[in-house]
Amino acid sequence: MLPELQTERLTLRPAAESDLDALWALWTDPAVRRFLFDDVAVSRERAAEVLADCRAQMADGLGLWVILTRDRQRVIGCAGLMPVGMAVQYEPRLAGEVEPLVALDPALWHQGFATEALAAAIGYAFGPRDLPRLAGVTDIPNEASHRLLLRLGFEVLGECDGPTHRMRTYRLMATSRPQH
């Protein structure tokens, strides 16, 4: 199971079925779905499938957290650790790897919340989960995610084709992780 994680300003709580509406609202925001869902409209049914897939990973210590403000008043995003998905067909070196992900309400971008949440997920991955490394995948036009991964210590592996955009791939070794 995923533990609850605390940061200075955030609580990351394992996603529950009751979080579906909040996640669906986040995932349907055009700025969020642009890269997270390759700009494909996300139906409530598709959001439920994604949430169920993420929840199924929890038995392996992976999955999805909802990001809440410390006062727990509302969901402001999600963060997760998931097996690398479709990117493997474009970059086979990522087969079997785990990648962190984060999506945040665009009204809260540029305030450090994504960095804070992703650093907590990475800390869990390399601490209690004891993973030796993490992979990262971004669409090349997604410069914000590129800067985020570099800020957290990821190194660029290369570039490859992707389903919508060319993708940039990354790796972070547990032994080379900067301390936050």
Backbone as a printed PyTorch tensor [residue, N CA C, xyz], in Angstrom:
tensor([[[  0.8390,  -1.1930,   0.0000],
         [  0.0000,   0.0000,   0.0000],
         [  0.8750,   1.2440,   0.0000]],

        [[  0.3380,   2.2910,  -0.5640],
         [  1.0250,   3.5790,  -0.5330],
         [  0.8020,   4.2600,   0.8110]],

        [[  1.8360,   4.8480,   1.3600],
         [  1.6460,   5.6050,   2.5960],
         [  1.1880,   7.0310,   2.2820]],

        [[  0.6700,   7.7010,   3.2590],
         [  0.4160,   9.1270,   3.1420],
         [  1.7590,   9.8270,   3.3110]],

        [[  2.0010,  10.8520,   2.4960],
         [  3.2510,  11.6040,   2.5600],
         [  2.9460,  13.0450,   2.9400]],

        [[  3.8230,  13.6220,   3.7480],
         [  3.6760,  15.0140,   4.1780],
         [  4.8790,  15.8120,   3.6910]],

        [[  4.6220,  17.0190,   3.2250],
         [  5.6890,  17.9550,   2.9020],
         [  5.4150,  19.2230,   3.7020]],

        [[  6.2170,  20.2180,   3.4740],
         [  6.0290,  21.4750,   4.2030],
         [  4.6400,  22.0490,   3.9930]],

        [[  4.1410,  21.9830,   2.7340],
         [  2.8580,  22.6180,   2.4280],
         [  1.7750,  21.6610,   1.9740]],

        [[  2.1250,  20.3930,   1.7800],
         [  1.1970,  19.4680,   1.1190],
         [  1.0260,  18.1720,   1.8920]],

        [[ -0.1110,  17.5350,   1.6300],
         [ -0.3540,  16.1560,   2.0240],
         [ -0.6070,  15.3750,   0.7400]],

        [[  0.0980,  14.2700,   0.5800],
         [ -0.1470,  13.3630,  -0.5330],
         [ -0.8280,  12.1370,   0.0650]],

        [[ -2.0830,  11.9380,  -0.3040],
         [ -2.8950,  10.8440,   0.2270],
         [ -3.1500,   9.8470,  -0.8960]],

        [[ -3.0060,   8.5430,  -0.6260],
         [ -3.3000,   7.5700,  -1.6800],
         [ -4.6830,   7.8240,  -2.2910]],

        [[ -4.7390,   7.8230,  -3.6050],
         [ -5.9890,   8.0960,  -4.3110],
         [ -7.0160,   7.0170,  -4.0010]],

        [[ -8.2350,   7.4650,  -3.7760],
         [ -9.3600,   6.5690,  -3.4840],
         [-10.4080,   6.7140,  -4.5900]],

        [[-11.3030,   5.7600,  -4.6590],
         [-12.3900,   5.8530,  -5.6450],
         [-13.1770,   7.1420,  -5.4670]],

        [[-13.2820,   7.6220,  -4.2450],
         [-14.0290,   8.8540,  -3.9720],
         [-13.3500,  10.1060,  -4.5460]],

        [[-12.1200,   9.9660,  -5.0300],
         [-11.4010,  11.0950,  -5.6330],
         [-11.6650,  11.2270,  -7.1280]],

        [[-12.4830,  10.3510,  -7.6810],
         [-12.7020,  10.3470,  -9.1220],
         [-13.1200,  11.7090,  -9.6660]],

        [[-14.1010,  12.3510,  -9.0790],
         [-14.5800,  13.6250,  -9.6330],
         [-13.5000,  14.7010,  -9.6010]],

        [[-12.7410,  14.7600,  -8.5190],
         [-11.6630,  15.7610,  -8.4390],
         [-10.5760,  15.4730,  -9.4720]],

        [[-10.2260,  14.2070,  -9.6430],
         [ -9.2160,  13.8520, -10.6420],
         [ -9.7260,  14.0940, -12.0510]],

        [[-10.9660,  13.7510, -12.2960],
         [-11.5400,  13.9720, -13.6190],
         [-11.5400,  15.4660, -13.9560]],

        [[-11.8920,  16.3010, -12.9980],
         [-11.8610,  17.7500, -13.2340],
         [-10.4400,  18.2090, -13.5730]],

        [[ -9.4560,  17.6870, -12.8560],
         [ -8.0570,  18.0300, -13.1370],
         [ -7.6500,  17.5480, -14.5200]],

        [[ -7.9400,  16.2940, -14.8260],
         [ -7.4850,  15.6870, -16.0780],
         [ -8.2070,  16.2280, -17.3000]],

        [[ -9.3480,  16.8650, -17.1240],
         [-10.0450,  17.4480, -18.2720],
         [ -9.6420,  18.8940, -18.5240]],

        [[ -8.8730,  19.4930, -17.6140],
         [ -8.3910,  20.8520, -17.8480],
         [ -7.4860,  20.8180, -19.0870]],

        [[ -7.7460,  21.6810, -20.0740],
         [ -6.9550,  21.6380, -21.3150],
         [ -5.4510,  21.7470, -21.0930]],

        [[ -5.0120,  22.5420, -20.1520],
         [ -3.5750,  22.6990, -19.9130],
         [ -2.9600,  21.4380, -19.3120]],

        [[ -3.7330,  20.6890, -18.5380],
         [ -3.2420,  19.4530, -17.9350],
         [ -3.2790,  18.3160, -18.9550]],

        [[ -4.3820,  18.1640, -19.6290],
         [ -4.5080,  17.0180, -20.5460],
         [ -3.6370,  17.1680, -21.7890]],

        [[ -3.1610,  18.3860, -22.0660],
         [ -2.3470,  18.6290, -23.2650],
         [ -1.2160,  17.6180, -23.3730]],

        [[ -0.4810,  17.4040, -22.2890],
         [  0.6260,  16.4510, -22.3310],
         [  0.3230,  15.1680, -21.5720]],

        [[ -0.4470,  15.2430, -20.5030],
         [ -0.7220,  14.0530, -19.7040],
         [ -1.5490,  13.0270, -20.4790]],

        [[ -2.4840,  13.5200, -21.2930],
         [ -3.3410,  12.6230, -22.0820],
         [ -3.2230,  12.8990, -23.5800]],

        [[ -2.0870,  13.4620, -23.9990],
         [ -1.8490,  13.7890, -25.4120],
         [ -2.9940,  14.5950, -26.0120]],

        [[ -3.5620,  15.4750, -25.2020],
         [ -4.6260,  16.4010, -25.6010],
         [ -5.9030,  15.7090, -26.0770]],

        [[ -6.1000,  14.4840, -25.6220],
         [ -7.3330,  13.7580, -25.9300],
         [ -8.3270,  14.0330, -24.8010]],

        [[ -9.5590,  14.3660, -25.1550],
         [-10.5910,  14.6030, -24.1480],
         [-10.7450,  13.3550, -23.2790]],

        [[-10.8480,  13.5610, -21.9730],
         [-10.9320,  12.4610, -21.0230],
         [-12.3690,  12.3580, -20.5320]],

        [[-13.0220,  11.2410, -20.8700],
         [-14.3810,  11.0180, -20.3740],
         [-14.3040,  10.6010, -18.9070]],

        [[-15.4180,  10.7100, -18.2140],
         [-15.4520,  10.2730, -16.8170],
         [-15.1520,   8.7780, -16.7390]],

        [[-15.6280,   8.0190, -17.7160],
         [-15.3750,   6.5780, -17.7340],
         [-13.8880,   6.2980, -17.8990]],

        [[-13.2080,   7.0530, -18.7750],
         [-11.7620,   6.8720, -18.9690],
         [-11.0100,   7.2600, -17.6930]],

        [[-11.4340,   8.3460, -17.0550],
         [-10.8110,   8.7530, -15.7950],
         [-10.9670,   7.6500, -14.7420]],

        [[-12.1320,   7.0180, -14.6950],
         [-12.3590,   5.9240, -13.7440],
         [-11.4250,   4.7440, -14.0510]],

        [[-11.2110,   4.4490, -15.3340],
         [-10.2920,   3.3730, -15.7190],
         [ -8.8640,   3.6940, -15.2940]],

        [[ -8.4310,   4.9250, -15.5370],
         [ -7.0730,   5.3290, -15.1590],
         [ -6.9120,   5.2340, -13.6500]],

        [[ -7.8900,   5.7320, -12.9110],
         [ -7.8280,   5.6600, -11.4570],
         [ -7.7720,   4.2020, -10.9870]],

        [[ -8.5840,   3.3490, -11.5710],
         [ -8.5770,   1.9250, -11.1910],
         [ -7.2190,   1.2900, -11.5000]],

        [[ -6.6310,   1.6240, -12.6550],
         [ -5.3020,   1.0930, -13.0010],
         [ -4.2600,   1.5430, -11.9800]],

        [[ -4.3370,   2.8140, -11.5970],
         [ -3.3920,   3.3420, -10.6030],
         [ -3.5870,   2.6730,  -9.2490]],

        [[ -4.8290,   2.4890,  -8.8600],
         [ -5.1190,   1.8560,  -7.5660],
         [ -4.6620,   0.3970,  -7.5600]],

        [[ -4.7240,  -0.2690,  -8.7020],
         [ -4.2750,  -1.6630,  -8.7890],
         [ -2.7680,  -1.7700,  -8.5400]],

        [[ -2.0180,  -0.7180,  -8.8090],
         [ -0.5670,  -0.7140,  -8.5920],
         [ -0.2040,  -0.6020,  -7.1160]],

        [[ -1.1530,  -0.1920,  -6.2800],
         [ -0.8570,   0.0470,  -4.8630],
         [ -0.3900,  -1.2110,  -4.1330]],

        [[ -0.8220,  -2.3680,  -4.5810],
         [ -0.3750,  -3.6130,  -3.9560],
         [  1.1310,  -3.8000,  -4.1080]],

        [[  1.7180,  -3.1680,  -5.1320],
         [  3.1580,  -3.2450,  -5.3690],
         [  3.9000,  -2.0180,  -4.8330]],

        [[  3.2080,  -1.1940,  -4.0560],
         [  3.8470,  -0.0030,  -3.5150],
         [  3.9900,   1.1200,  -4.5180]],

        [[  3.2230,   1.0460,  -5.5900],
         [  3.2030,   2.0980,  -6.6050],
         [  1.7930,   2.6590,  -6.6460]],

        [[  1.5230,   3.5620,  -7.5740],
         [  0.1720,   4.0790,  -7.7150],
         [  0.1200,   5.5900,  -7.6800]],

        [[ -1.0240,   6.0910,  -7.2580],
         [ -1.3280,   7.5110,  -7.3750],
         [ -1.7200,   8.0970,  -6.0230]],

        [[ -1.2010,   9.2870,  -5.7580],
         [ -1.6300,  10.0770,  -4.6070],
         [ -2.4170,  11.2720,  -5.1170]],

        [[ -3.3870,  11.7180,  -4.3540],
         [ -3.9660,  13.0390,  -4.6050],
         [ -3.1640,  14.0170,  -3.7560]],

        [[ -2.9660,  15.1950,  -4.3090],
         [ -2.2260,  16.2410,  -3.6100],
         [ -3.2380,  17.1920,  -2.9990]],

        [[ -3.1200,  17.3580,  -1.6960],
         [ -4.0040,  18.2660,  -0.9680],
         [ -3.1570,  19.3460,  -0.2890]],

        [[ -3.7590,  20.5000,  -0.0820],
         [ -3.1160,  21.4830,   0.7610],
         [ -3.0780,  20.9000,   2.1690]],

        [[ -2.1520,  21.3380,   2.9850],
         [ -1.9960,  20.7560,   4.3250],
         [ -3.2640,  20.8680,   5.1620]],

        [[ -4.0900,  21.8760,   4.8790],
         [ -5.3500,  21.9960,   5.6200],
         [ -6.4060,  21.0160,   5.1030]],

        [[ -6.0480,  20.2490,   4.0550],
         [ -6.9030,  19.2020,   3.4820],
         [ -8.2440,  19.7240,   2.9630]],

        [[ -8.2510,  20.9710,   2.5690],
         [ -9.5060,  21.5560,   2.0910],
         [ -9.8710,  21.1280,   0.6830]],

        [[ -8.8520,  20.8790,  -0.1670],
         [ -9.2020,  20.4820,  -1.5310],
         [ -8.0490,  19.7890,  -2.2290]],

        [[ -8.3940,  18.9770,  -3.2100],
         [ -7.4090,  18.3280,  -4.0590],
         [ -6.8960,  19.3710,  -5.0500]],

        [[ -5.5660,  19.5280,  -5.1080],
         [ -4.9750,  20.4870,  -6.0460],
         [ -4.1930,  19.8020,  -7.1480]],

        [[ -4.1050,  18.4690,  -7.0970],
         [ -3.3730,  17.7560,  -8.1350],
         [ -3.2240,  16.2960,  -7.7810]],

        [[ -2.3320,  15.6590,  -8.5080],
         [ -2.0200,  14.2570,  -8.2390],
         [ -0.5470,  14.0220,  -8.5380]],

        [[  0.0060,  13.0320,  -7.8710],
         [  1.3820,  12.6030,  -8.1040],
         [  1.3730,  11.0850,  -8.0420]],

        [[  2.3150,  10.4710,  -8.7080],
         [  2.3160,   9.0200,  -8.6910],
         [  3.6470,   8.4120,  -9.0510]],

        [[  3.7070,   7.1330,  -8.8500],
         [  4.8040,   6.2830,  -9.2960],
         [  4.1500,   5.1360, -10.0410]],

        [[  4.4500,   5.0480, -11.3180],
         [  3.8040,   4.0390, -12.1580],
         [  4.8310,   3.3590, -13.0540]],

        [[  4.5880,   2.0950, -13.4230],
         [  5.4550,   1.4810, -14.4220],
         [  5.3960,   2.3100, -15.7100]],

        [[  6.5440,   2.4480, -16.3640],
         [  6.5600,   3.1730, -17.6290],
         [  5.5990,   2.4740, -18.5700]],

        [[  4.7340,   3.2490, -19.2010],
         [  3.6900,   2.6980, -20.0590],
         [  4.0720,   2.6550, -21.5210]],

        [[  3.2740,   3.3270, -22.3250],
         [  3.4300,   3.2350, -23.7770],
         [  4.7710,   3.7440, -24.2740]],

        [[  5.4940,   4.5150, -23.4900],
         [  6.7940,   5.0320, -23.9310],
         [  7.7740,   3.9050, -24.2430]],

        [[  7.5780,   2.7290, -23.6410],
         [  8.4760,   1.6000, -23.8690],
         [  8.4970,   1.2020, -25.3430]],

        [[  7.3720,   1.3570, -26.0370],
         [  7.3680,   0.9670, -27.4500],
         [  8.2290,   1.9050, -28.2990]],

        [[  8.5150,   3.0970, -27.7940],
         [  9.3660,   4.0460, -28.4920],
         [ 10.7960,   4.0410, -27.9500]],

        [[ 10.9570,   3.6770, -26.6910],
         [ 12.2680,   3.6380, -26.0280],
         [ 12.3550,   2.3680, -25.1850]],

        [[ 12.8000,   1.2550, -25.8040],
         [ 12.8300,  -0.0350, -25.1060],
         [ 13.6860,  -0.0590, -23.8440]],

        [[ 14.6580,   0.8570, -23.7020],
         [ 15.4930,   0.8720, -22.4910],
         [ 14.6760,   1.1800, -21.2340]],

        [[ 13.4450,   1.6550, -21.4110],
         [ 12.6060,   1.9830, -20.2560],
         [ 11.7490,   0.8100, -19.7830]],

        [[ 11.8560,  -0.3250, -20.4550],
         [ 11.0590,  -1.4950, -20.0700],
         [ 11.3660,  -1.8860, -18.6240]],

        [[ 10.3250,  -2.0910, -17.8430],
         [ 10.4650,  -2.5030, -16.4560],
         [ 10.7700,  -1.3780, -15.4830]],

        [[ 10.9050,  -0.1620, -15.9860],
         [ 11.2330,   0.9760, -15.1220],
         [  9.9640,   1.5990, -14.5330]],

        [[ 10.1490,   2.3670, -13.4860],
         [  9.0710,   3.1050, -12.8300],
         [  9.3180,   4.5830, -13.0680]],

        [[  8.2370,   5.3150, -13.3420],
         [  8.3840,   6.7580, -13.5400],
         [  7.4560,   7.5190, -12.6010]],

        [[  7.9470,   8.6330, -12.0910],
         [  7.0840,   9.4970, -11.3050],
         [  6.2590,  10.3650, -12.2350]],

        [[  5.1270,  10.8120, -11.7490],
         [  4.2980,  11.7420, -12.5200],
         [  3.6780,  12.7440, -11.5640]],

        [[  3.3340,  13.8830, -12.1130],
         [  2.6680,  14.9120, -11.3300],
         [  1.7870,  15.7280, -12.2550]],

        [[  0.6240,  16.0970, -11.7770],
         [ -0.2870,  17.0080, -12.4930],
         [ -0.8790,  17.9240, -11.4300]],

        [[ -0.9280,  19.1960, -11.7510],
         [ -1.3320,  20.1960, -10.7800],
         [ -2.3280,  21.1540, -11.4040]],

        [[ -3.2650,  21.6320, -10.6010],
         [ -4.1990,  22.6600, -11.0360],
         [ -3.3920,  23.8230, -11.6250]],

        [[ -3.6400,  24.1830, -12.8920],
         [ -2.8560,  25.2550, -13.5190],
         [ -2.8860,  26.5830, -12.7540]],

        [[ -3.9130,  26.8320, -11.9700],
         [ -3.9610,  28.0650, -11.1740],
         [ -2.8500,  28.0940, -10.1210]],

        [[ -2.2350,  26.9260,  -9.8620],
         [ -1.1980,  26.8360,  -8.8400],
         [  0.1920,  26.5670,  -9.4200]],

        [[  0.3200,  26.6560, -10.7380],
         [  1.6250,  26.4650, -11.3630],
         [  2.5760,  27.5850, -10.9290]],

        [[  3.8490,  27.3000, -10.9980],
         [  4.9210,  28.2840, -10.7320],
         [  4.9860,  28.7050,  -9.2670]],

        [[  4.5470,  27.8320,  -8.3700],
         [  4.6270,  28.1200,  -6.9400],
         [  5.4150,  27.0500,  -6.1800]],

        [[  6.0170,  26.1230,  -6.9170],
         [  6.8380,  25.0850,  -6.3020],
         [  6.0930,  23.8650,  -5.8110]],

        [[  4.7700,  23.8190,  -5.9920],
         [  4.0000,  22.6690,  -5.5060],
         [  4.3480,  21.3760,  -6.2520]],

        [[  4.5400,  21.4560,  -7.5650],
         [  4.8750,  20.2470,  -8.3350],
         [  6.2270,  19.6990,  -7.8920]],

        [[  7.2010,  20.5820,  -7.7120],
         [  8.5210,  20.1540,  -7.2420],
         [  8.4110,  19.5030,  -5.8740]],

        [[  7.6700,  20.1090,  -4.9770],
         [  7.5100,  19.6050,  -3.6150],
         [  6.8350,  18.2270,  -3.6140]],

        [[  5.7770,  18.0800,  -4.3970],
         [  5.0560,  16.8080,  -4.4430],
         [  5.8970,  15.7140,  -5.0890]],

        [[  6.5550,  16.0400,  -6.2010],
         [  7.3530,  15.0360,  -6.8880],
         [  8.5710,  14.6420,  -6.0480]],

        [[  9.1720,  15.5910,  -5.3380],
         [ 10.2980,  15.2630,  -4.4580],
         [  9.8500,  14.2850,  -3.3680]],

        [[  8.6390,  14.4570,  -2.8540],
         [  8.1190,  13.5260,  -1.8380],
         [  7.9330,  12.1310,  -2.4310]],

        [[  7.3940,  12.0470,  -3.6350],
         [  7.2040,  10.7430,  -4.2870],
         [  8.5510,  10.0770,  -4.5600]],

        [[  9.5250,  10.8590,  -4.9930],
         [ 10.8660,  10.3200,  -5.2620],
         [ 11.5090,   9.8540,  -3.9580]],

        [[ 11.3310,  10.6210,  -2.8970],
         [ 11.8580,  10.2140,  -1.5960],
         [ 11.2880,   8.8860,  -1.1460]],

        [[  9.9950,   8.6890,  -1.3800],
         [  9.3660,   7.4040,  -1.0620],
         [  9.9330,   6.2980,  -1.9520]],

        [[ 10.0950,   6.5880,  -3.2500],
         [ 10.6010,   5.5780,  -4.1920],
         [ 11.9840,   5.0830,  -3.7900]],

        [[ 12.8510,   6.0130,  -3.3990],
         [ 14.2290,   5.6480,  -3.0540],
         [ 14.3940,   5.2970,  -1.5830]],

        [[ 13.4350,   5.6680,  -0.7590],
         [ 13.4890,   5.3380,   0.6650],
         [ 12.7550,   4.0430,   0.9290]],

        [[ 11.5190,   4.1310,   1.4470],
         [ 10.7790,   2.9180,   1.8160],
         [ 10.5760,   1.9230,   0.6670]],

        [[ 10.3890,   2.4110,  -0.5560],
         [ 10.1460,   1.4970,  -1.6880],
         [ 11.4460,   0.8850,  -2.1970]],

        [[ 12.5850,   1.5380,  -1.9210],
         [ 13.9300,   1.0290,  -2.2140],
         [ 14.1710,   0.7250,  -3.6960]],

        [[ 13.6770,   1.5850,  -4.5690],
         [ 13.9520,   1.4160,  -5.9960],
         [ 15.3720,   1.9020,  -6.2920]],

        [[ 16.0780,   1.2380,  -7.2020],
         [ 17.4500,   1.6620,  -7.5130],
         [ 17.5140,   2.8810,  -8.4340]],

        [[ 16.4530,   3.1070,  -9.1990],
         [ 16.4420,   4.2100, -10.1680],
         [ 15.0040,   4.4990, -10.5720]],

        [[ 14.8120,   5.6540, -11.1670],
         [ 13.5300,   6.0440, -11.7520],
         [ 13.7810,   6.4980, -13.1780]],

        [[ 12.7750,   6.3300, -13.9970],
         [ 12.8180,   6.8270, -15.3690],
         [ 11.9320,   8.0600, -15.4450]],

        [[ 12.1150,   8.8410, -16.4700],
         [ 11.2470,   9.9800, -16.7250],
         [ 10.9840,  10.0680, -18.2130]],

        [[  9.8080,  10.5500, -18.5600],
         [  9.4340,  10.7270, -19.9600],
         [  8.6390,  12.0170, -20.0630]],

        [[  9.0410,  12.8900, -20.9750],
         [  8.2640,  14.0970, -21.2460],
         [  8.1390,  14.2750, -22.7490]],

        [[  7.0730,  14.9300, -23.1570],
         [  6.9760,  15.3660, -24.5450],
         [  7.9310,  16.5400, -24.6960]],

        [[  8.6820,  16.5990, -25.7660],
         [  9.6810,  17.6500, -25.9300],
         [  9.0860,  19.0560, -25.8140]],

        [[  7.8860,  19.3300, -26.3210],
         [  7.3600,  20.6880, -26.1210],
         [  7.0300,  21.0380, -24.6660]],

        [[  7.0030,  20.0540, -23.7830],
         [  6.6520,  20.2930, -22.3860],
         [  7.8990,  20.7390, -21.6110]],

        [[  8.2930,  21.9670, -21.8190],
         [  9.5000,  22.5060, -21.1980],
         [  9.3900,  22.5790, -19.6740]],

        [[  8.1940,  22.8340, -19.1560],
         [  8.0360,  22.9070, -17.7020],
         [  8.3860,  21.5660, -17.0520]],

        [[  7.9300,  20.4600, -17.6270],
         [  8.2600,  19.1480, -17.0680],
         [  9.7410,  18.8350, -17.2400]],

        [[ 10.3220,  19.2490, -18.3440],
         [ 11.7570,  19.0670, -18.5670],
         [ 12.5460,  19.7700, -17.4590]],

        [[ 12.2280,  21.0320, -17.1900],
         [ 12.9290,  21.7810, -16.1450],
         [ 12.7000,  21.1510, -14.7650]],

        [[ 11.4850,  20.6680, -14.5130],
         [ 11.1720,  20.0280, -13.2350],
         [ 12.0420,  18.7920, -13.0180]],

        [[ 12.1350,  17.9400, -14.0220],
         [ 12.9320,  16.7260, -13.8690],
         [ 14.4120,  17.0590, -13.6780]],

        [[ 14.9320,  18.0240, -14.4230],
         [ 16.3300,  18.4260, -14.2370],
         [ 16.5490,  18.9900, -12.8370]],

        [[ 15.6230,  19.8000, -12.3540],
         [ 15.7230,  20.3910, -11.0140],
         [ 15.7880,  19.2940,  -9.9450]],

        [[ 15.1160,  18.1760, -10.1890],
         [ 15.0860,  17.0790,  -9.2220],
         [ 16.2280,  16.0790,  -9.4200]],

        [[ 17.1300,  16.3820, -10.3570],
         [ 18.3290,  15.5630, -10.5190],
         [ 18.3170,  14.5530, -11.6430]],

        [[ 17.2380,  14.4610, -12.4070],
         [ 17.1920,  13.5210, -13.5250],
         [ 18.1970,  13.9380, -14.5960]],

        [[ 18.7780,  12.9470, -15.2590],
         [ 19.6740,  13.1860, -16.3870],
         [ 18.9930,  12.7360, -17.6660]],

        [[ 19.2000,  13.4690, -18.7360],
         [ 18.5980,  13.1350, -20.0230],
         [ 19.2670,  11.8830, -20.5770]],

        [[ 18.4500,  10.9100, -20.9770],
         [ 18.9420,   9.7120, -21.6610],
         [ 18.9970,   9.9310, -23.1610]],

        [[ 17.9350,  10.5530, -23.6980],
         [ 17.8880,  10.7570, -25.1380],
         [ 16.5180,  11.2220, -25.5770]],

        [[ 16.3170,  11.1660, -26.8760],
         [ 15.0370,  11.5350, -27.4740],
         [ 14.5860,  10.4030, -28.3770]],

        [[ 13.2710,  10.3170, -28.5500],
         [ 12.7130,   9.2860, -29.4180],
         [ 11.3550,   9.7630, -29.9230]],

        [[ 10.8450,   9.0430, -30.8960],
         [  9.5000,   9.3460, -31.3740],
         [  8.5010,   9.0800, -30.2590]],

        [[  7.3140,   9.6390, -30.3950],
         [  6.2390,   9.4080, -29.4440],
         [  4.9210,   9.4030, -30.1790]],

        [[  3.8260,   9.1550, -29.4700],
         [  2.5290,   9.0590, -30.1420],
         [  2.0400,  10.3830, -30.7210]],

        [[  2.3880,  11.4940, -30.0830],
         [  1.9450,  12.8080, -30.5460],
         [  3.1260,  13.7220, -30.8280]],

        [[  4.0620,  13.7610, -29.8960],
         [  5.2610,  14.5920, -29.9990],
         [  6.4850,  13.6930, -29.8430]],

        [[  7.6400,  14.2010, -30.2540],
         [  8.8740,  13.5220, -29.8820],
         [  8.9690,  13.5790, -28.3620]],

        [[  9.6080,  12.5660, -27.7840],
         [  9.7210,  12.4730, -26.3390],
         [ 11.1860,  12.5700, -25.9160]],

        [[ 11.3760,  13.0780, -24.7160],
         [ 12.6870,  13.1050, -24.0770],
         [ 12.6090,  12.1290, -22.9120]],

        [[ 13.6480,  11.3090, -22.7570],
         [ 13.6690,  10.3230, -21.6850],
         [ 14.7830,  10.6690, -20.6980]],

        [[ 14.5930,  10.2310, -19.4600],
         [ 15.4720,  10.5930, -18.3550],
         [ 15.6890,   9.3930, -17.4460]],

        [[ 16.7170,   9.5300, -16.6080],
         [ 16.9430,   8.5300, -15.5730],
         [ 17.4880,   9.2390, -14.3370]],

        [[ 17.0630,   8.7610, -13.1730],
         [ 17.5810,   9.2380, -11.9010],
         [ 17.9650,   8.0140, -11.0890]],

        [[ 19.2310,   7.9500, -10.7110],
         [ 19.7170,   6.8410,  -9.8960],
         [ 19.5580,   7.2010,  -8.4200]],

        [[ 19.1890,   6.2380,  -7.6250],
         [ 19.0220,   6.4880,  -6.1820],
         [ 20.3090,   7.0260,  -5.5730]],

        [[ 21.4490,   6.5690,  -6.0610],
         [ 22.7200,   6.9860,  -5.4980],
         [ 23.1370,   8.4000,  -5.9100]],

        [[ 22.4870,   8.9590,  -6.9340],
         [ 22.8890,  10.2920,  -7.4100],
         [ 21.8480,  11.3660,  -7.1110]],

        [[ 20.8440,  11.0160,  -6.3490],
         [ 19.7330,  11.9410,  -6.0910],
         [ 20.1710,  13.0970,  -5.1960]],

        [[ 19.8640,  14.3340,  -5.6330],
         [ 20.1430,  15.4720,  -4.7540],
         [ 19.2010,  15.4520,  -3.5560]],

        [[ 19.6650,  15.9280,  -2.4280],
         [ 18.8470,  15.9830,  -1.2210],
         [ 18.0510,  17.2730,  -1.2050]],

        [[ 16.7500,  17.1960,  -0.9010],
         [ 15.8810,  18.3850,  -0.8300],
         [ 15.4580,  18.6070,   0.5930]]])
